[in-house]
Amino acid sequence: MMQEKIMVSDTLASINGELVRFGEMIPQTENKELKSALKQMRTTCEQSQEQLYEIAREKSYYVPAQKASQEEVDHVKGLFTSGTL
């Protein structure tokens, strides 16, 4: 069981790293075909990440952080709209 949890965690970390790389590559390419292919690959990667995330939650391998309060959400929104960030 512990080995499975580690494998799921490692795979999620790997997928998240791939998503970061797609986010870096897509805006840097001028080739429309390549850009389209990268976007399609990113979408497939995101779908895999979501599926694995659901499995991890079902098995209690991953427990999400507590949801932000409305006050916290409003504060962060305020930072962006006031130009503080």
MOPAC internal coordinates of N, CA, C and O (Angstrom, degrees):
PM7 1SCF
backbone

  N    0.0000 0     0.00 0     0.00 0    0    0    0
  C    1.4454 1     0.00 0     0.00 0    1    0    0
  C    1.5300 1   111.07 1     0.00 0    2    1    0
  O    1.2310 1   120.25 1   134.43 1    3    2    1
  N    1.3305 1   117.13 1   -45.57 1    3    2    1
  C    1.4582 1   120.25 1  -179.88 1    5    3    2
  C    1.5212 1   110.88 1   -63.84 1    6    5    3
  O    1.2310 1   120.56 1   142.19 1    7    6    5
  N    1.3309 1   116.53 1   -37.81 1    7    6    5
  C    1.4577 1   119.82 1   179.79 1    9    7    6
  C    1.5345 1   109.54 1   -64.70 1   10    9    7
  O    1.2310 1   120.16 1   140.19 1   11   10    9
  N    1.3245 1   117.30 1   -39.81 1   11   10    9
  C    1.4631 1   120.87 1   178.53 1   13   11   10
  C    1.5260 1   110.23 1   -63.36 1   14   13   11
  O    1.2310 1   120.39 1   137.44 1   15   14   13
  N    1.3204 1   116.87 1   -42.56 1   15   14   13
  C    1.4640 1   121.16 1   179.49 1   17   15   14
  C    1.5269 1   110.48 1   -60.77 1   18   17   15
  O    1.2310 1   120.25 1   136.91 1   19   18   17
  N    1.3122 1   117.13 1   -43.09 1   19   18   17
  C    1.4667 1   121.47 1   178.93 1   21   19   18
  C    1.5238 1   110.66 1   -64.64 1   22   21   19
  O    1.2310 1   120.55 1   138.82 1   23   22   21
  N    1.3225 1   116.55 1   -41.18 1   23   22   21
  C    1.4649 1   120.51 1   179.50 1   25   23   22
  C    1.5288 1   110.97 1   -63.68 1   26   25   23
  O    1.2310 1   120.37 1   137.41 1   27   26   25
  N    1.3296 1   116.91 1   -42.59 1   27   26   25
  C    1.4653 1   120.86 1   178.93 1   29   27   26
  C    1.5329 1   109.43 1   -64.25 1   30   29   27
  O    1.2310 1   120.58 1   135.12 1   31   30   29
  N    1.3089 1   116.49 1   -44.88 1   31   30   29
  C    1.4587 1   121.02 1  -179.86 1   33   31   30
  C    1.5269 1   111.54 1   -62.36 1   34   33   31
  O    1.2310 1   120.48 1   135.12 1   35   34   33
  N    1.3181 1   116.68 1   -44.88 1   35   34   33
  C    1.4667 1   120.80 1   178.69 1   37   35   34
  C    1.5205 1   111.56 1   -63.37 1   38   37   35
  O    1.2310 1   120.68 1   139.75 1   39   38   37
  N    1.3226 1   116.31 1   -40.25 1   39   38   37
  C    1.4620 1   120.48 1  -179.89 1   41   39   38
  C    1.5229 1   110.95 1   -66.60 1   42   41   39
  O    1.2310 1   120.50 1   138.11 1   43   42   41
  N    1.3324 1   116.65 1   -41.89 1   43   42   41
  C    1.4636 1   119.66 1   176.71 1   45   43   42
  C    1.5289 1   111.13 1   -61.62 1   46   45   43
  O    1.2310 1   120.26 1   137.75 1   47   46   45
  N    1.3127 1   117.11 1   -42.25 1   47   46   45
  C    1.4653 1   120.85 1   178.66 1   49   47   46
  C    1.5212 1   110.52 1   -62.75 1   50   49   47
  O    1.2310 1   120.54 1   139.70 1   51   50   49
  N    1.3172 1   116.57 1   -40.30 1   51   50   49
  C    1.4620 1   121.31 1   179.09 1   53   51   50
  C    1.5305 1   111.01 1   -64.98 1   54   53   51
  O    1.2310 1   120.81 1   134.20 1   55   54   53
  N    1.3231 1   116.06 1   -45.80 1   55   54   53
  C    1.4680 1   119.72 1   179.22 1   57   55   54
  C    1.5213 1   110.42 1   -62.25 1   58   57   55
  O    1.2310 1   120.31 1   137.54 1   59   58   57
  N    1.3146 1   117.01 1   -42.46 1   59   58   57
  C    1.4604 1   120.31 1   179.03 1   61   59   58
  C    1.5311 1   111.00 1   -61.18 1   62   61   59
  O    1.2310 1   120.62 1   142.23 1   63   62   61
  N    1.3269 1   116.42 1   -37.77 1   63   62   61
  C    1.4626 1   120.26 1   176.62 1   65   63   62
  C    1.5212 1   111.62 1   -65.02 1   66   65   63
  O    1.2310 1   120.58 1   140.63 1   67   66   65
  N    1.3252 1   116.49 1   -39.37 1   67   66   65
  C    1.4671 1   120.59 1   177.61 1   69   67   66
  C    1.5284 1   110.07 1   -63.87 1   70   69   67
  O    1.2310 1   120.50 1   138.98 1   71   70   69
  N    1.3276 1   116.65 1   -41.02 1   71   70   69
  C    1.4621 1   119.54 1   179.24 1   73   71   70
  C    1.5262 1   111.34 1   -62.02 1   74   73   71
  O    1.2310 1   120.50 1   142.25 1   75   74   73
  N    1.3154 1   116.65 1   -37.75 1   75   74   73
  C    1.4719 1   120.65 1   176.65 1   77   75   74
  C    1.5281 1   109.54 1   -62.94 1   78   77   75
  O    1.2310 1   120.60 1   135.87 1   79   78   77
  N    1.3214 1   116.47 1   -44.13 1   79   78   77
  C    1.4689 1   119.85 1  -179.61 1   81   79   78
  C    1.5228 1   112.03 1   -64.23 1   82   81   79
  O    1.2310 1   120.24 1   139.91 1   83   82   81
  N    1.3324 1   117.15 1   -40.09 1   83   82   81
  C    1.4667 1   119.41 1   176.13 1   85   83   82
  C    1.5206 1   109.93 1   -61.82 1   86   85   83
  O    1.2310 1   120.43 1   138.82 1   87   86   85
  N    1.3201 1   116.77 1   -41.18 1   87   86   85
  C    1.4578 1   120.89 1   178.46 1   89   87   86
  C    1.5150 1   112.91 1   -62.23 1   90   89   87
  O    1.2310 1   120.41 1   151.66 1   91   90   89
  N    1.3124 1   116.83 1   -28.34 1   91   90   89
  C    1.4750 1   120.98 1   177.31 1   93   91   90
  C    1.5232 1   111.39 1   -81.74 1   94   93   91
  O    1.2310 1   120.44 1   142.00 1   95   94   93
  N    1.3278 1   116.77 1   -38.00 1   95   94   93
  C    1.4680 1   120.76 1  -174.61 1   97   95   94
  C    1.5272 1   113.24 1   -76.30 1   98   97   95
  O    1.2310 1   120.38 1   137.55 1   99   98   97
  N    1.3173 1   116.88 1   -42.45 1   99   98   97
  C    1.4652 1   120.79 1  -172.51 1  101   99   98
  C    1.5287 1   112.84 1   -55.71 1  102  101   99
  O    1.2310 1   119.11 1   129.82 1  103  102  101
  N    1.3256 1   119.30 1   -50.18 1  103  102  101
  C    1.4666 1   117.91 1  -178.40 1  105  103  102
  C    1.5333 1   113.82 1   -72.25 1  106  105  103
  O    1.2310 1   120.06 1   167.90 1  107  106  105
  N    1.3203 1   117.49 1   -12.10 1  107  106  105
  C    1.4592 1   119.97 1  -176.70 1  109  107  106
  C    1.5239 1   114.11 1   -91.48 1  110  109  107
  O    1.2310 1   120.28 1   170.45 1  111  110  109
  N    1.3353 1   117.08 1    -9.55 1  111  110  109
  C    1.4569 1   118.37 1  -178.21 1  113  111  110
  C    1.5232 1   110.89 1   -98.89 1  114  113  111
  O    1.2310 1   121.12 1   -38.15 1  115  114  113
  N    1.3128 1   115.46 1   141.85 1  115  114  113
  C    1.4607 1   121.05 1   177.17 1  117  115  114
  C    1.5209 1   111.45 1   -98.72 1  118  117  115
  O    1.2310 1   120.31 1   163.96 1  119  118  117
  N    1.3250 1   117.02 1   -16.04 1  119  118  117
  C    1.4550 1   122.14 1  -179.37 1  121  119  118
  C    1.5260 1   109.10 1   -74.31 1  122  121  119
  O    1.2310 1   120.59 1   -65.80 1  123  122  121
  N    1.3359 1   116.47 1   114.20 1  123  122  121
  C    1.4670 1   120.92 1  -174.87 1  125  123  122
  C    1.5250 1   112.37 1   -63.16 1  126  125  123
  O    1.2310 1   119.98 1   143.09 1  127  126  125
  N    1.3275 1   117.64 1   -36.91 1  127  126  125
  C    1.4656 1   120.82 1   179.25 1  129  127  126
  C    1.5283 1   110.68 1   -66.57 1  130  129  127
  O    1.2310 1   120.99 1   135.94 1  131  130  129
  N    1.3234 1   115.72 1   -44.06 1  131  130  129
  C    1.4582 1   119.91 1   178.42 1  133  131  130
  C    1.5227 1   110.17 1   -64.26 1  134  133  131
  O    1.2310 1   120.58 1   136.46 1  135  134  133
  N    1.3222 1   116.49 1   -43.54 1  135  134  133
  C    1.4682 1   120.94 1   179.72 1  137  135  134
  C    1.5293 1   109.91 1   -59.59 1  138  137  135
  O    1.2310 1   120.57 1   136.18 1  139  138  137
  N    1.3220 1   116.52 1   -43.82 1  139  138  137
  C    1.4594 1   121.10 1   179.42 1  141  139  138
  C    1.5334 1   111.11 1   -63.68 1  142  141  139
  O    1.2310 1   120.52 1   136.97 1  143  142  141
  N    1.3262 1   116.61 1   -43.03 1  143  142  141
  C    1.4687 1   121.15 1   179.25 1  145  143  142
  C    1.5268 1   110.57 1   -63.60 1  146  145  143
  O    1.2310 1   120.30 1   137.96 1  147  146  145
  N    1.3219 1   117.02 1   -42.04 1  147  146  145
  C    1.4650 1   120.97 1   178.86 1  149  147  146
  C    1.5245 1   111.51 1   -64.33 1  150  149  147
  O    1.2310 1   120.75 1   140.58 1  151  150  149
  N    1.3361 1   116.18 1   -39.42 1  151  150  149
  C    1.4654 1   119.67 1   178.22 1  153  151  150
  C    1.5248 1   110.94 1   -64.93 1  154  153  151
  O    1.2310 1   120.92 1   140.19 1  155  154  153
  N    1.3236 1   115.85 1   -39.81 1  155  154  153
  C    1.4594 1   120.17 1   178.54 1  157  155  154
  C    1.5348 1   110.18 1   -65.03 1  158  157  155
  O    1.2310 1   120.76 1   138.03 1  159  158  157
  N    1.3215 1   116.15 1   -41.97 1  159  158  157
  C    1.4668 1   120.40 1   178.16 1  161  159  158
  C    1.5298 1   110.51 1   -64.43 1  162  161  159
  O    1.2310 1   120.84 1   140.64 1  163  162  161
  N    1.3233 1   116.00 1   -39.36 1  163  162  161
  C    1.4720 1   119.79 1   178.31 1  165  163  162
  C    1.5254 1   110.68 1   -62.94 1  166  165  163
  O    1.2310 1   120.53 1   137.55 1  167  166  165
  N    1.3240 1   116.59 1   -42.45 1  167  166  165
  C    1.4648 1   120.81 1   179.02 1  169  167  166
  C    1.5219 1   110.90 1   -60.99 1  170  169  167
  O    1.2310 1   120.40 1   135.39 1  171  170  169
  N    1.3234 1   116.83 1   -44.61 1  171  170  169
  C    1.4608 1   121.21 1   178.11 1  173  171  170
  C    1.5265 1   110.42 1   -61.98 1  174  173  171
  O    1.2310 1   120.62 1   138.59 1  175  174  173
  N    1.3113 1   116.41 1   -41.41 1  175  174  173
  C    1.4653 1   122.35 1   179.06 1  177  175  174
  C    1.5334 1   110.21 1   -63.78 1  178  177  175
  O    1.2310 1   120.37 1   137.92 1  179  178  177
  N    1.3304 1   116.89 1   -42.08 1  179  178  177
  C    1.4655 1   121.03 1   178.64 1  181  179  178
  C    1.5224 1   110.97 1   -63.18 1  182  181  179
  O    1.2310 1   120.55 1   140.03 1  183  182  181
  N    1.3225 1   116.56 1   -39.97 1  183  182  181
  C    1.4653 1   120.50 1   178.88 1  185  183  182
  C    1.5333 1   110.47 1   -64.47 1  186  185  183
  O    1.2310 1   120.47 1   138.78 1  187  186  185
  N    1.3146 1   116.70 1   -41.22 1  187  186  185
  C    1.4665 1   120.50 1   177.37 1  189  187  186
  C    1.5199 1   110.61 1   -63.38 1  190  189  187
  O    1.2310 1   120.81 1   138.29 1  191  190  189
  N    1.3222 1   116.05 1   -41.71 1  191  190  189
  C    1.4569 1   120.95 1   179.95 1  193  191  190
  C    1.5301 1   110.22 1   -62.06 1  194  193  191
  O    1.2310 1   120.34 1   136.92 1  195  194  193
  N    1.3280 1   116.95 1   -43.08 1  195  194  193
  C    1.4619 1   120.67 1  -179.68 1  197  195  194
  C    1.5259 1   111.09 1   -64.68 1  198  197  195
  O    1.2310 1   120.21 1   137.54 1  199  198  197
  N    1.3211 1   117.20 1   -42.46 1  199  198  197
  C    1.4624 1   120.97 1   179.27 1  201  199  198
  C    1.5294 1   111.27 1   -63.36 1  202  201  199
  O    1.2310 1   120.92 1   134.93 1  203  202  201
  N    1.3035 1   115.84 1   -45.07 1  203  202  201
  C    1.4616 1   119.93 1  -179.61 1  205  203  202
  C    1.5251 1   111.08 1   -67.87 1  206  205  203
  O    1.2310 1   120.48 1   142.93 1  207  206  205
  N    1.3173 1   116.69 1   -37.07 1  207  206  205
  C    1.4585 1   121.67 1   177.03 1  209  207  206
  C    1.5342 1   110.15 1   -60.52 1  210  209  207
  O    1.2310 1   120.43 1   136.55 1  211  210  209
  N    1.3360 1   116.79 1   -43.45 1  211  210  209
  C    1.4671 1   120.54 1   179.18 1  213  211  210
  C    1.5276 1   110.84 1   -63.19 1  214  213  211
  O    1.2310 1   120.28 1   138.48 1  215  214  213
  N    1.3152 1   117.07 1   -41.52 1  215  214  213
  C    1.4671 1   121.17 1   177.21 1  217  215  214
  C    1.5311 1   109.69 1   -61.48 1  218  217  215
  O    1.2310 1   120.71 1   134.89 1  219  218  217
  N    1.3240 1   116.26 1   -45.11 1  219  218  217
  C    1.4660 1   120.70 1  -179.41 1  221  219  218
  C    1.5308 1   110.84 1   -61.96 1  222  221  219
  O    1.2310 1   120.31 1   139.81 1  223  222  221
  N    1.3192 1   117.02 1   -40.19 1  223  222  221
  C    1.4762 1   119.88 1   178.57 1  225  223  222
  C    1.5184 1   110.95 1   -67.72 1  226  225  223
  O    1.2310 1   120.14 1   137.12 1  227  226  225
  N    1.3361 1   117.33 1   -42.88 1  227  226  225
  C    1.4680 1   121.13 1  -179.80 1  229  227  226
  C    1.5261 1   111.57 1   -59.48 1  230  229  227
  O    1.2310 1   120.67 1   142.59 1  231  230  229
  N    1.3252 1   116.33 1   -37.41 1  231  230  229
  C    1.4621 1   121.18 1  -177.48 1  233  231  230
  C    1.5258 1   112.03 1   -91.15 1  234  233  231
  O    1.2310 1   120.67 1  -175.82 1  235  234  233
  N    1.3137 1   116.32 1     4.18 1  235  234  233
  C    1.4759 1   123.17 1  -178.38 1  237  235  234
  C    1.5285 1   112.21 1    60.86 1  238  237  235
  O    1.2310 1   120.70 1  -150.85 1  239  238  237
  N    1.3337 1   116.26 1    29.15 1  239  238  237
  C    1.4631 1   120.79 1   174.07 1  241  239  238
  C    1.5265 1   109.82 1   -79.23 1  242  241  239
  O    1.2310 1   121.36 1   156.64 1  243  242  241
  N    1.3173 1   115.00 1   -23.36 1  243  242  241
  C    1.4632 1   120.47 1  -178.80 1  245  243  242
  C    1.5191 1   107.80 1  -133.64 1  246  245  243
  O    1.2310 1   120.81 1   -51.79 1  247  246  245
  N    1.2992 1   116.06 1   128.21 1  247  246  245
  C    1.4556 1   121.60 1   175.64 1  249  247  246
  C    1.5246 1   106.64 1  -118.38 1  250  249  247
  O    1.2310 1   120.43 1   -65.38 1  251  250  249
  N    1.3313 1   116.79 1   114.62 1  251  250  249
  C    1.4655 1   118.90 1  -177.49 1  253  251  250
  C    1.5220 1   112.20 1   -65.25 1  254  253  251
  O    1.2310 1   121.29 1   -23.33 1  255  254  253
  N    1.3005 1   115.15 1   156.67 1  255  254  253
  C    1.4615 1   120.60 1   177.23 1  257  255  254
  C    1.5198 1   109.59 1   -65.16 1  258  257  255
  O    1.2310 1   121.30 1   -21.52 1  259  258  257
  N    1.3046 1   115.12 1   158.48 1  259  258  257
  C    1.4625 1   120.59 1   177.60 1  261  259  258
  C    1.5233 1   109.04 1   -61.20 1  262  261  259
  O    1.2310 1   120.75 1   -38.07 1  263  262  261
  N    1.3339 1   116.17 1   141.93 1  263  262  261
  C    1.4627 1   120.35 1   179.61 1  265  263  262
  C    1.5236 1   109.83 1   -65.90 1  266  265  263
  O    1.2310 1   121.45 1   -34.71 1  267  266  265
  N    1.3183 1   114.84 1   145.29 1  267  266  265
  C    1.4619 1   120.58 1   178.73 1  269  267  266
  C    1.5241 1   109.67 1   -69.95 1  270  269  267
  O    1.2310 1   121.21 1   -34.24 1  271  270  269
  N    1.3113 1   115.30 1   145.76 1  271  270  269
  C    1.4650 1   120.17 1   176.57 1  273  271  270
  C    1.5331 1   108.51 1   -74.21 1  274  273  271
  O    1.2310 1   120.63 1   -17.48 1  275  274  273
  N    1.3081 1   116.41 1   162.52 1  275  274  273
  C    1.4646 1   119.88 1   178.37 1  277  275  274
  C    1.5301 1   110.15 1   -61.47 1  278  277  275
  O    1.2310 1   120.49 1   145.57 1  279  278  277
  N    1.3143 1   116.67 1   -34.43 1  279  278  277
  C    1.4732 1   120.87 1   178.04 1  281  279  278
  C    1.5347 1   110.39 1   -62.04 1  282  281  279
  O    1.2310 1   120.43 1   136.52 1  283  282  281
  N    1.3257 1   116.78 1   -43.48 1  283  282  281
  C    1.4684 1   120.83 1   179.07 1  285  283  282
  C    1.5320 1   110.96 1   -65.41 1  286  285  283
  O    1.2310 1   120.63 1   138.26 1  287  286  285
  N    1.3226 1   116.39 1   -41.74 1  287  286  285
  C    1.4654 1   121.12 1   178.56 1  289  287  286
  C    1.5310 1   109.74 1   -62.11 1  290  289  287
  O    1.2310 1   120.51 1   133.52 1  291  290  289
  N    1.3187 1   116.63 1   -46.48 1  291  290  289
  C    1.4658 1   121.30 1   179.45 1  293  291  290
  C    1.5242 1   111.43 1   -61.32 1  294  293  291
  O    1.2310 1   120.47 1   141.26 1  295  294  293
  N    1.3334 1   116.71 1   -38.74 1  295  294  293
  C    1.4655 1   120.93 1   179.13 1  297  295  294
  C    1.5235 1   111.01 1   -62.17 1  298  297  295
  O    1.2310 1   120.47 1   132.93 1  299  298  297
  N    1.3327 1   116.71 1   -47.07 1  299  298  297
  C    1.4701 1   120.48 1  -179.30 1  301  299  298
  C    1.5286 1   110.55 1   -66.11 1  302  301  299
  O    1.2310 1   120.45 1   138.62 1  303  302  301
  N    1.3358 1   116.75 1   -41.38 1  303  302  301
  C    1.4712 1   119.63 1   176.43 1  305  303  302
  C    1.5201 1   109.98 1   -58.58 1  306  305  303
  O    1.2310 1   121.04 1   138.01 1  307  306  305
  N    1.3312 1   115.62 1   -41.99 1  307  306  305
  C    1.4585 1   120.74 1   179.85 1  309  307  306
  C    1.5210 1   112.18 1   -61.59 1  310  309  307
  O    1.2310 1   120.31 1   142.12 1  311  310  309
  N    1.3241 1   117.01 1   -37.88 1  311  310  309
  C    1.4640 1   120.36 1   178.06 1  313  311  310
  C    1.5242 1   111.05 1   -61.80 1  314  313  311
  O    1.2310 1   120.77 1   139.36 1  315  314  313
  N    1.3191 1   116.14 1   -40.64 1  315  314  313
  C    1.4668 1   119.83 1  -178.70 1  317  315  314
  C    1.5327 1   111.38 1   -73.11 1  318  317  315
  O    1.2310 1   119.97 1   140.26 1  319  318  317
  N    1.3119 1   117.67 1   -39.74 1  319  318  317
  C    1.4642 1   119.63 1  -177.54 1  321  319  318
  C    1.5190 1   112.80 1   -77.69 1  322  321  319
  O    1.2310 1   120.00 1   156.53 1  323  322  321
  N    1.3302 1   117.60 1   -23.47 1  323  322  321
  C    1.4648 1   120.00 1  -179.95 1  325  323  322
  C    1.5248 1   112.37 1   -86.73 1  326  325  323
  O    1.2310 1   120.74 1   171.85 1  327  326  325
  N    1.3156 1   116.19 1    -8.15 1  327  326  325
  C    1.4582 1   119.42 1  -179.78 1  329  327  326
  C    1.5130 1   113.39 1    82.20 1  330  329  327
  O    1.2310 1   119.82 1  -167.96 1  331  330  329
  N    1.3306 1   117.95 1    12.04 1  331  330  329
  C    1.4537 1   121.62 1  -179.80 1  333  331  330
  C    1.5276 1   111.14 1   -67.46 1  334  333  331
  O    1.2310 1   120.32 1   148.15 1  335  334  333
  N    1.3342 1   117.00 1   -31.85 1  335  334  333
  C    1.4673 1   119.85 1  -179.22 1  337  335  334
  C    1.4805 1   111.57 1   -93.15 1  338  337  335
  O    1.2310 1   120.10 1   180.00 1  339  338  337

